[in-house]
C-alpha cells in the first residue's frame, strides 16, 4: 500500500511537473525563435527579389541616375517604415505590423536596387554568402552563450551613432580611406549587434510568452535582425566588392 505522506512521492511529482513545464517552455521558445527567423529570412528574400527585378527593369537606373524627387522618396522610405514601426508598435495590431514589415521589405528592395548598378553580380553574391555565413555563426553564438551580452548593448548603440555621424561627414568629405575605416567598423558593429539582438530576442520570450504582445515582439525582433543582416552585407560589399566599371 502506497504511503501518501512519503515526501519522496511529493518530490517526484514536483520534479515531473517541472520537467513538463520546462519542456513546454522549450517548445514554445523554439516556435517563437523559428517565427522570428522565418519573418527575417522571408523579408530578406523579398527585398532581394524586388531589388533585382527593379534593377533589371531599367527603372532603377532611370530614377537614381536621372534624379528627381522620386529618388529621394525611395531612398528614405525604408527609414520612414522603421521609425513608424518602432514608435507605433504599442498602438498597432499584429496584422498592421505585419503589413508594415512587408512594406518595409519592398521599399528596402527598391532602395537597394542601386547595388546592381554599382557592383558586379559576383561581388554581390560573394558578399551575400559571406554575410549569411557570418550571421548564422554569430546568431547561433548569441543564442547559446551563457555570457550576458546586455552590457555590450549600450556600447554598440553608441558606436552605431558614431558610425552614422562619420558616414554623414564622409558624404561631404568623400575620403576613400575614411570610407574603408567606416565600412570595417560597420562590419564589426553589426556583427556584435547580431549576437546581442539574438540574445535579447531569446530573453524577451520569457516576458511575452502566451500574451497578446508575442506576435508584435516576433515581428519587431525580425526587423532588428533583418537590419543587422542587411547592414553587415552592405559594409562587406563596400569593403570587398568589385565595381562594374
MOQUIHU-V932765 format. One record per residue. RES is the residue in one small letter. SS is DSSP state (helix for helix, strand for strand, loop for the rest). PSI is psi as a letter, one per 30 degrees, with the letter a starting at -180 (NA if undefined). D_LAST is the distance of its C-alpha to the last C-alpha in whole Angstrom. Layout:
RES&SS&PSI&D_LAST ; RES&SS&PSI&D_LAST
This chain:
x&loop&k&88 ; x&loop&k&85 ; x&loop&j&85 ; x&loop&f&83 ; x&loop&g&83 ; x&loop&j&82 ; x&helix&f&79 ; x&helix&e&77 ; x&helix&e&77 ; x&helix&e&75 ; x&helix&e&73 ; x&helix&e&72 ; x&helix&e&71 ; x&helix&e&69 ; x&helix&e&67 ; x&helix&e&67 ; x&helix&e&66 ; x&helix&e&63 ; x&helix&e&62 ; x&helix&e&61 ; x&helix&e&60 ; x&helix&e&57 ; x&helix&e&56 ; x&helix&e&56 ; x&helix&e&54 ; x&helix&e&52 ; x&helix&e&51 ; x&helix&e&50 ; x&helix&e&48 ; x&helix&e&46 ; x&helix&e&46 ; x&helix&e&45 ; x&helix&e&42 ; x&helix&e&41 ; x&helix&e&41 ; x&helix&e&39 ; x&helix&e&36 ; x&helix&e&36 ; x&helix&e&35 ; x&helix&e&33 ; x&helix&e&31 ; x&helix&e&32 ; x&helix&e&30 ; x&helix&e&27 ; x&helix&e&27 ; x&helix&e&27 ; x&helix&e&25 ; x&helix&e&22 ; x&helix&e&24 ; x&helix&e&23 ; x&helix&e&20 ; x&helix&e&19 ; x&helix&e&21 ; x&helix&e&20 ; x&helix&e&16 ; x&helix&f&17 ; x&loop&f&20 ; x&loop&f&18 ; x&helix&e&20 ; x&helix&e&17 ; x&helix&e&15 ; x&helix&e&18 ; x&helix&e&20 ; x&helix&f&17 ; x&helix&e&15 ; x&helix&f&19 ; x&loop&a&21 ; x&loop&l&24 ; x&helix&f&27 ; x&helix&e&26 ; x&helix&e&22 ; x&helix&e&25 ; x&helix&e&27 ; x&helix&e&25 ; x&helix&e&23 ; x&helix&f&27 ; x&helix&e&28 ; x&helix&e&28 ; x&helix&e&30 ; x&helix&e&32 ; x&helix&e&33 ; x&helix&e&33 ; x&helix&e&36 ; x&helix&e&38 ; x&helix&e&38 ; x&helix&e&39 ; x&helix&f&41 ; x&helix&g&43 ; x&loop&e&43 ; x&loop&f&47 ; x&loop&f&48 ; x&loop&l&46 ; x&loop&l&47 ; x&helix&e&45 ; x&helix&e&44 ; x&helix&e&42 ; x&helix&e&40 ; x&helix&e&39 ; x&helix&e&38 ; x&helix&e&36 ; x&helix&e&35 ; x&helix&e&33 ; x&helix&e&32 ; x&helix&e&30 ; x&helix&e&28 ; x&helix&e&28 ; x&helix&e&27 ; x&helix&e&24 ; x&helix&e&23 ; x&helix&e&22 ; x&helix&e&21 ; x&helix&f&19 ; x&loop&f&17 ; x&loop&f&14 ; x&helix&f&13 ; x&helix&f&12 ; x&helix&f&10 ; x&helix&e&8 ; x&strand&l&8 ; x&loop&l&9 ; x&helix&e&12 ; x&helix&e&13 ; x&helix&e&13 ; x&helix&e&14 ; x&helix&e&17 ; x&helix&e&18 ; x&helix&e&18 ; x&helix&e&20 ; x&helix&e&23 ; x&helix&e&23 ; x&helix&e&24 ; x&helix&e&26 ; x&helix&e&28 ; x&helix&e&28 ; x&helix&e&29 ; x&helix&e&32 ; x&helix&e&33 ; x&helix&e&34 ; x&helix&e&35 ; x&helix&e&38 ; x&helix&e&39 ; x&helix&e&39 ; x&helix&e&41 ; x&helix&f&43 ; x&loop&k&44 ; x&loop&f&47 ; x&loop&k&46 ; x&loop&j&46 ; x&loop&g&42 ; x&helix&f&44 ; x&helix&f&44 ; x&helix&f&40 ; x&helix&e&40 ; x&helix&e&40 ; x&helix&e&38 ; x&helix&e&35 ; x&helix&e&36 ; x&helix&e&36 ; x&helix&e&33 ; x&helix&e&31 ; x&helix&e&32 ; x&helix&e&31 ; x&helix&e&28 ; x&helix&e&28 ; x&helix&e&29 ; x&helix&e&27 ; x&helix&e&24 ; x&helix&e&25 ; x&helix&e&26 ; x&helix&f&22 ; x&helix&e&21 ; x&helix&e&23 ; x&helix&e&23 ; x&loop&h&19 ; x&loop&k&20 ; x&helix&e&17 ; x&helix&e&20 ; x&helix&e&22 ; x&helix&e&19 ; x&helix&e&19 ; x&helix&e&23 ; x&helix&e&23 ; x&helix&e&21 ; x&helix&e&23 ; x&helix&e&26 ; x&helix&e&25 ; x&helix&e&25 ; x&helix&e&28 ; x&helix&e&30 ; x&helix&f&29 ; x&helix&e&30 ; x&helix&e&33 ; x&helix&e&33 ; x&helix&e&33 ; x&helix&e&36 ; x&helix&e&38 ; x&helix&e&37 ; x&helix&e&38 ; x&helix&e&41 ; x&helix&e&42 ; x&helix&e&41 ; x&helix&e&44 ; x&helix&f&46 ; x&helix&f&46 ; x&helix&e&48 ; x&helix&f&51 ; x&helix&f&51 ; x&helix&f&50 ; x&loop&k&52 ; x&loop&g&54 ; x&loop&l&53 ; x&loop&f&52 ; x&loop&f&49 ; x&helix&e&48 ; x&helix&e&45 ; x&helix&e&44 ; x&helix&e&43 ; x&helix&e&41 ; x&helix&e&39 ; x&helix&e&38 ; x&helix&e&38 ; x&helix&e&35 ; x&helix&e&34 ; x&helix&e&34 ; x&helix&e&32 ; x&helix&e&30 ; x&helix&e&28 ; x&helix&e&29 ; x&helix&e&27 ; x&helix&e&24 ; x&helix&e&24 ; x&helix&e&24 ; x&helix&e&21 ; x&helix&e&19 ; x&helix&e&19 ; x&helix&e&19 ; x&helix&e&15 ; x&helix&e&15 ; x&helix&e&16 ; x&helix&f&15 ; x&loop&k&12 ; x&loop&k&9 ; x&strand&l&5 ; x&loop&f&4 ; x&loop&NA&0
